[in-house]
Amino acid sequence: MSSSSLLEQISSFMNEQIPFQQYLGIVVTRFDAQQSEVRFRWKDELVGNAPMQILHGGATATALDTAGGVVIMASVIERLNKELGPEEIVQRIARCGTIDLRVDYVRPGRGEEFITTATIIRSGNKVAVARMEMHNNEGMLIAFGTGTYIVG
């Protein structure tokens, strides 16, 4: 199985089978080892500051963490695709998880849509680190973060 086919299957799984992501409306729109992207649209259920109509910080952190996890998983798939079969890669991906997440909230979360991207800082055999940014539909930086993930 090609790595692009495997990435497509995992992306579909994430978009369709993770209830919390579905509730938030987070959709994986780019899933590769160079850069990942997830998006979600504003909805009133995600308000964290009702008088100011600002996105809840937990929704922001979840989007950053998701984008970071996606780019990390894609990196693992790309690295292992030459060594392991699809079943072993899926088992390895299933063990990936967030070790640490740092979020810096730069501006209030306002917008119609939020776009979160992530790139790899370091990808090792046991631990990987990603850098994430979330912008609104007008290109305004809302938050950025760094995530550390277990991959081995």
FENQUI-V753024 format. One record per residue. N is the residue number from 1. OMEGA is omega as a letter, one per 40 degrees, with the letter a starting at -180 (* if undefined). NEAR is the number of other C-alpha atoms within 12 Angstrom. Layout:
n=<N N>
omega=<OMEGA OMEGA>
near=<NEAR NEAR>
This chain:
n=<1 2 3 4 5 6 7 8 9 10 11 12 13 14 15 16 17 18 19 20 21 22 23 24 25 26 27 28 29 30 31 32 33 34 35 36 37 38 39 40 41 42 43 44 45 46 47 48 49 50 51 52 53 54 55 56 57 58 59 60 61 62 63 64 65 66 67 68 69 70 71 72 73 74 75 76 77 78 79 80 81 82 83 84 85 86 87 88 89 90 91 92 93 94 95 96 97 98 99 100 101 102 103 104 105 106 107 108 109 110 111 112 113 114 115 116 117 118 119 120 121 122 123 124 125 126 127 128 129 130 131 132 133 134 135 136 137 138 139 140 141 142 143 144 145 146 147 148 149 150 151 152>
omega=<a i i i i i i i a i i i a a a a i a a i i i i a a i i a i a i a i i i i i a i a i i a i a i i i a a a a a i i i i i i a i i i a i i i i a a i i i i i i a a a a a a a i a a i i i i i i a i i i a i a i i a i i a a i a i i i i i a a i i i a i i i i a a a i a i i a i i i i a i i a i a a i a i i i a i a a *>
near=<19 17 29 20 18 28 34 23 22 31 32 20 20 29 28 18 16 19 14 18 26 22 20 31 28 37 36 38 27 31 41 35 32 27 29 38 37 41 36 35 29 28 23 20 18 28 23 21 17 14 8 13 19 26 36 27 26 24 37 48 33 39 46 48 43 51 52 54 52 51 47 50 50 43 40 45 41 29 23 28 26 15 14 19 19 25 16 19 31 26 19 27 32 21 20 30 26 29 21 21 29 25 27 22 25 19 20 25 38 35 27 22 28 40 40 46 42 42 36 32 24 25 31 20 18 20 27 33 37 42 38 43 40 46 34 29 20 15 19 22 26 36 37 34 34 34 39 33 38 29 34 21>
